[in-house]
Amino acid sequence: MTRPDGSKAVIKMLKKDVDANKLNNEEKLYTYLLRKLGGQNDETDKLVGTIKNYYKNWKKELDFNHEFKNNKLLQAGAQRFKVANVTEVSKDGKALVMDNANGIQMEKLFEILQDYKANPLAFNSKYAKLIEENPWLDNPEQVLKDLPASILKSFDEQFLFLKKGSKSIMHGDPHMGNYFITTDSKGKLIPEFIDTGNCVLRSPKDIQNDIKFFSNYFVGNSRAIAEYYVNACNYTKSNKELVTRNIAKEIQKEIFGKNQNITEFGKVQSAINGILEKHGLHLPEESATAMKAQIQFILNVSKVSKLSGGGMDISVIMKDIPSAALKLYKSGTNPISGLKDALHFAYYNQEHSSSMIFQFLLNKDALMNRRPICA
């Protein structure tokens, strides 16, 4: 729709036959069938938990007041991304009005860039109108170069940085259809998000734990990674130490050995999930939603990085960890506890840690020459 002032807006409404009662009945039916067909076992419990988590999130989206609240929290103080502004919600919460997102939907942009790679000579004439509306698209090679870091930096801000007032929030479903690519005031590429009905609230403790995870991941500390997941799964049985030790051994063998490319975080996460399941561990709903969002971000960056001809540069995250730690410190949370295990491990395992870090500091040119790029 077009407003009286000429600005574009989107009206979002619930489908006529979608309500809480319908979703409740669907959830009961699917969980009944899973129990009936799968029986009483850990695998069925996991599937039922996944179904319940999906329906829990879908039910939240029935009331657009929830999306309105998330919209304001997500865009508050945002620097590396934008959020299409929700301007009003109907009294019954079943419809909302949102500003039209700027730029090009990421899903469409990815297809356009694939088309460019396949036939670069026809690009300018084929997409002339789109280039006129988005002048930054006139240089697709520069877009391919800048886009991975742009997406990754927006992920860092939502994932690692505290907002004002020691609160933070992350988009819970950042697939390529849920954000557009536009430019900021300096002409740099920047994502603009829509559909904020599913978001994950984050505490200083969550961010502290995630800094601990990433810093230990970069140096290859399998013991600390195992502890992170065992604690995230709320495992409290008397054999916790034994389970942690066994998971650490498998992570060392499967992840930090030669079976995985550790810079492909999406694949690594799937492998870790498999290890956890072998020991009967499952992430709780909120953690699972956060992990799913993190993987979506990383996979998106990986896809674009591969299209541009290089690997994902996770050194972007490494460079952001000190800033994230400083924000934690200013909020009254001690960031050193999230870093000390990694620093201690790196000091006493310098050869191993250096080989891990080296993989993250390579770009496609350095990879060919086997030389680390300078920070």
QUICORWO-V670796 format. One line per field, one symbol per residue. burial: 1 if it has 9 or more other ideal C-beta (glycine too) atoms within 8 Angstrom, else 0. A space follows every 50 residues. Layout:
burial: ???
This chain:
burial: 00000000110001000000011101100110011001000001111111 11101111111111011101111110010111110100110011111111 10111110110111110000001000100110010110010011011111 11111111111110001111111101011111100000111111011111 01010111111111111111111111111111101000010011111111 11011100010111111110110011101011111011111111111111 11111111011111111101100111111010101001101110110010 0110111111111101100000000
